[in-house]
Amino acid sequence: MEMVIMKVNEEDCFEFLKRHLKRERGLDCDRYKESFFKRRVAARLRATGASNYCEYLRVLKNSPGEYRLLFDELCINVTEFFRDRDVFDRIREEVLPEIISGKKKKGSFAISAWSAGCATGEEAYSIAILLLEALGESWGDWKLSVLGTDIDEDALQTAKKGLYGDEIAGTLGGYIKYFYPVWMAGRKLFKAGEILKEITRFRQMDLAEFEPVSRYDLIMCRNVLIYFSREAQARIVRRLEASLRSDGFLVLGKTEVLVDKDCALEPVFARERIYRLAL
């Protein structure tokens, strides 16, 4: 009897890899441009010596540490003010007005936000700026708090200093008013102003280990969950849920999906990966 050997072509292997990453790490590979995604994965194929996508899939299964290296390659450690403008536009136009309106109805004038995985602080300061802009001259009547956390102590030192290169002027546009120029070693930099420093703080935290001790109106946890196993993701999301106020919002990265289908979060703006607790 002749044995039939099934050949799997490269495109099938590519689809197997994408499905595996979505199932095991909650990474929605289809949110990337295919050319970009293949280019980044190809870099890891070369680094690991894998000759095709199916071989690389075996590398991932046998060496879990490779996931972090792949995601570092995909995320290329980019952080900037108002990264993913459409997400921040949605927060500015829809999320914050709803939070503020709800607070006023309750007679509560305190808003707290958390940037989990804040890196060098740009995301946390971006949230603070949008809060100040949304409240206008009345911001002084409110108790505002934005917490930025990260496991990387070196990145947090930059965040705490609030000192950035002059290229942020182009990114921030009119929001540059919340920073002031300083000169260091003949180079023009911009430093976070007193108002931003007053409402924004930073501390080290390992998301894999944290326990819910505070409640937030808005939690940003973008491009962080993909670094954890499926089980760890479910555990972290449950703790993030427990850290939200009943009418609070959670924002994930645009390539991330919730792997725990039993969680109490429901999408309110699915395209931007903005969720809230199901009431």
C-alpha positions as CSV (number, residue, x, y, z in Angstrom):
1,M,0.0,0.0,0.0
2,E,1.4,3.4,-1.0
3,M,1.9,6.0,1.7
4,V,0.5,9.4,0.7
5,I,2.6,12.3,2.0
6,M,0.7,15.6,2.4
7,K,2.8,18.6,1.5
8,V,1.9,21.9,3.3
9,N,2.7,25.0,1.3
10,E,4.2,28.1,2.7
11,E,1.0,30.1,2.7
12,D,-0.8,27.4,4.7
13,C,2.1,27.5,7.2
14,F,1.7,31.2,7.4
15,E,-2.0,30.9,8.2
16,F,-1.2,28.2,10.8
17,L,1.3,30.6,12.5
18,K,-1.2,33.5,12.6
19,R,-4.0,31.3,14.0
20,H,-1.6,29.9,16.7
21,L,-0.5,33.4,17.7
22,K,-4.1,34.5,18.0
23,R,-5.2,31.4,20.0
24,E,-2.2,31.3,22.3
25,R,-1.3,35.0,22.8
26,G,-4.4,36.9,21.7
27,L,-2.5,38.6,18.8
28,D,-4.7,39.6,15.9
29,C,-2.1,39.3,13.1
30,D,-4.6,40.5,10.5
31,R,-4.5,44.0,12.0
32,Y,-0.9,44.3,10.6
33,K,-0.2,44.9,7.0
34,E,0.8,41.5,5.6
35,S,4.0,42.8,4.1
36,F,5.1,44.4,7.4
37,F,4.1,41.3,9.4
38,K,6.0,38.9,7.1
39,R,9.1,41.1,7.1
40,R,9.2,41.2,10.9
41,V,8.6,37.4,11.2
42,A,11.3,36.8,8.6
43,A,13.8,38.5,10.9
44,R,13.0,36.0,13.6
45,L,13.2,33.1,11.1
46,R,16.8,34.2,10.2
47,A,17.7,34.6,13.9
48,T,16.4,31.2,14.8
49,G,17.6,29.4,11.7
50,A,14.0,28.3,10.8
51,S,13.7,27.8,7.1
52,N,9.9,28.4,6.9
53,Y,6.9,29.4,8.9
54,C,6.1,25.8,10.0
55,E,9.6,25.4,11.4
56,Y,9.3,28.7,13.2
57,L,6.0,27.6,14.7
58,R,7.8,24.6,16.2
59,V,10.4,27.0,17.6
60,L,7.7,28.9,19.3
61,K,6.2,25.8,20.8
62,N,9.5,24.5,22.0
63,S,11.0,27.8,23.2
64,P,8.4,30.0,24.8
65,G,10.9,32.8,25.3
66,E,10.8,33.3,21.5
67,Y,7.4,34.9,21.9
68,R,8.9,37.9,23.6
69,L,11.5,38.3,20.9
70,L,8.9,38.1,18.2
71,F,6.6,40.6,19.8
72,D,9.6,43.0,20.4
73,E,10.2,42.7,16.7
74,L,6.6,43.4,15.9
75,C,6.1,46.3,18.3
76,I,9.6,47.6,17.6
77,N,9.4,49.4,21.0
78,V,7.7,52.4,19.5
79,T,6.1,54.8,22.0
80,E,5.0,58.3,21.3
81,F,2.5,60.9,22.4
82,F,-1.0,60.1,21.2
83,R,0.1,56.9,19.4
84,D,-2.8,55.6,17.3
85,R,-4.5,58.9,16.9
86,D,-7.9,57.3,16.1
87,V,-7.8,55.6,19.6
88,F,-7.1,58.9,21.3
89,D,-9.6,60.7,19.2
90,R,-12.2,58.3,20.4
91,I,-11.1,58.8,24.0
92,R,-11.3,62.5,23.6
93,E,-14.6,62.7,21.8
94,E,-16.5,59.8,23.4
95,V,-14.9,58.3,26.5
96,L,-13.8,61.2,28.5
97,P,-17.0,63.2,28.0
98,E,-19.0,60.2,29.2
99,I,-16.8,59.8,32.3
100,I,-17.0,63.5,33.1
101,S,-20.8,63.6,32.6
102,G,-21.3,60.5,34.8
103,K,-19.1,62.1,37.5
104,K,-21.1,65.3,37.5
105,K,-24.4,63.4,37.8
106,K,-23.0,61.6,40.9
107,G,-21.6,64.8,42.4
108,S,-18.1,63.2,42.3
109,F,-15.3,65.4,41.0
110,A,-12.4,62.9,40.9
111,I,-11.1,61.0,37.9
112,S,-8.4,58.4,37.9
113,A,-6.6,56.8,35.0
114,W,-3.9,54.1,34.7
115,S,-1.4,53.6,31.9
116,A,-0.2,50.0,32.4
117,G,3.0,49.4,30.5
118,C,3.7,53.1,30.1
119,A,7.3,52.7,29.0
120,T,8.9,56.2,29.0
121,G,5.7,58.0,29.9
122,E,4.2,59.4,26.7
123,E,0.9,57.6,27.0
124,A,0.4,58.6,30.6
125,Y,1.1,62.3,29.8
126,S,-1.2,62.1,26.7
127,I,-4.1,61.0,29.0
128,A,-3.3,63.8,31.4
129,I,-3.4,66.3,28.6
130,L,-6.7,65.1,27.3
131,L,-8.2,65.3,30.8
132,L,-7.0,68.9,31.2
133,E,-8.3,69.8,27.8
134,A,-11.7,68.2,28.5
135,L,-12.2,70.0,31.7
136,G,-10.8,73.4,30.6
137,E,-10.5,76.1,33.2
138,S,-12.5,74.0,35.7
139,W,-9.8,71.4,36.0
140,G,-8.7,72.9,39.3
141,D,-12.0,71.9,40.8
142,W,-11.3,68.3,40.1
143,K,-9.0,65.7,41.7
144,L,-7.2,64.2,38.7
145,S,-4.8,61.3,39.0
146,V,-2.9,59.5,36.2
147,L,-0.7,56.6,37.2
148,G,1.9,55.2,34.8
149,T,3.4,51.8,35.5
150,D,6.0,49.6,33.8
151,I,8.4,46.8,34.7
152,D,11.4,48.7,33.2
153,E,13.0,51.0,35.8
154,D,15.2,52.8,33.2
155,A,12.1,53.7,31.1
156,L,10.4,54.9,34.2
157,Q,13.2,57.2,35.1
158,T,12.7,59.0,31.7
159,A,9.0,59.1,32.4
160,K,9.5,60.7,35.9
161,K,11.9,63.3,34.4
162,G,9.3,64.1,31.7
163,L,12.2,65.2,29.4
164,Y,11.9,64.6,25.7
165,G,13.5,65.6,22.4
166,D,12.4,68.6,20.4
167,E,10.8,66.3,17.8
168,I,7.7,66.0,20.1
169,A,6.8,69.6,19.1
170,G,5.6,68.3,15.8
171,T,3.7,65.3,17.3
172,L,2.0,67.4,20.0
173,G,1.0,70.4,18.0
174,G,-0.9,72.8,20.2
175,Y,-0.5,70.5,23.2
176,I,3.2,71.5,23.3
177,K,1.9,74.3,25.7
178,Y,2.0,71.7,28.5
179,F,5.8,71.5,28.1
180,Y,8.5,74.1,28.3
181,P,11.8,74.2,26.4
182,V,15.1,73.5,28.1
183,W,18.6,73.5,26.7
184,M,21.0,70.7,27.6
185,A,24.5,70.2,26.1
186,G,23.5,72.6,23.3
187,R,20.3,70.6,22.5
188,K,16.8,71.8,22.8
189,L,14.5,69.5,24.8
190,F,11.0,69.8,26.2
191,K,10.1,69.1,29.8
192,A,6.7,68.3,31.2
193,G,5.2,71.3,32.9
194,E,4.1,71.7,36.5
195,I,0.4,70.9,35.8
196,L,1.3,67.6,34.1
197,K,3.7,66.7,36.9
198,E,1.0,67.5,39.5
199,I,-1.5,65.0,38.3
200,T,0.8,62.3,36.8
201,R,2.9,59.8,38.8
202,F,4.9,56.7,37.9
203,R,6.0,53.5,39.6
204,Q,7.4,50.1,38.8
205,M,4.9,47.3,38.5
206,D,5.0,43.7,37.1
207,L,1.5,43.1,35.6
208,A,2.0,39.4,36.2
209,E,2.1,40.0,39.9
210,F,-0.1,42.9,40.7
211,E,-3.2,42.7,42.9
212,P,-6.2,45.1,42.4
213,V,-6.0,47.7,45.2
214,S,-7.4,50.8,43.4
215,R,-10.3,51.5,41.1
216,Y,-9.9,53.5,37.9
217,D,-12.2,55.3,35.4
218,L,-9.9,54.5,32.5
219,I,-7.2,51.9,32.1
220,M,-4.9,51.8,29.1
221,C,-3.2,48.4,28.7
222,R,-2.0,48.4,25.1
223,N,0.4,46.0,23.4
224,V,1.2,44.4,26.8
225,L,-1.0,41.3,27.1
226,I,0.6,39.7,24.0
227,Y,3.8,39.2,26.0
228,F,2.0,36.8,28.4
229,S,0.7,33.3,28.0
230,R,-3.0,32.7,27.4
231,E,-3.5,31.7,31.1
232,A,-1.6,34.7,32.4
233,Q,-3.6,37.0,30.1
234,A,-6.9,35.7,31.5
235,R,-5.6,36.2,35.0
236,I,-4.4,39.8,34.2
237,V,-7.7,40.7,32.5
238,R,-9.7,39.5,35.5
239,R,-7.5,41.8,37.7
240,L,-7.9,44.7,35.3
241,E,-11.6,44.2,35.5
242,A,-11.4,44.3,39.3
243,S,-9.5,47.5,39.0
244,L,-12.2,49.3,37.0
245,R,-15.0,51.3,38.4
246,S,-18.4,50.0,37.4
247,D,-18.7,52.5,34.6
248,G,-15.0,52.5,33.7
249,F,-13.3,51.8,30.4
250,L,-10.4,49.5,29.4
251,V,-8.4,50.1,26.3
252,L,-6.3,47.3,24.7
253,G,-3.8,47.4,21.8
254,K,-5.3,47.4,18.3
255,T,-3.8,44.0,17.6
256,E,-4.9,42.4,20.8
257,V,-8.0,40.3,21.4
258,L,-9.5,39.1,24.7
259,V,-8.6,35.4,25.0
260,D,-11.0,34.9,28.0
261,K,-14.5,34.8,26.5
262,D,-16.0,34.6,30.0
263,C,-14.8,38.0,31.1
264,A,-17.2,40.7,32.1
265,L,-16.0,43.2,29.5
266,E,-18.0,44.2,26.4
267,P,-16.7,46.2,23.5
268,V,-18.1,49.7,23.1
269,F,-15.8,50.8,20.3
270,A,-14.6,47.5,18.9
271,R,-12.3,48.9,16.2
272,E,-10.3,50.8,18.8
273,R,-10.4,47.9,21.3
274,I,-12.2,50.0,23.9
275,Y,-14.2,48.0,26.5
276,R,-16.3,48.6,29.6
277,L,-17.7,46.4,32.3
278,A,-21.0,44.8,31.2
279,L,-23.7,46.3,33.5
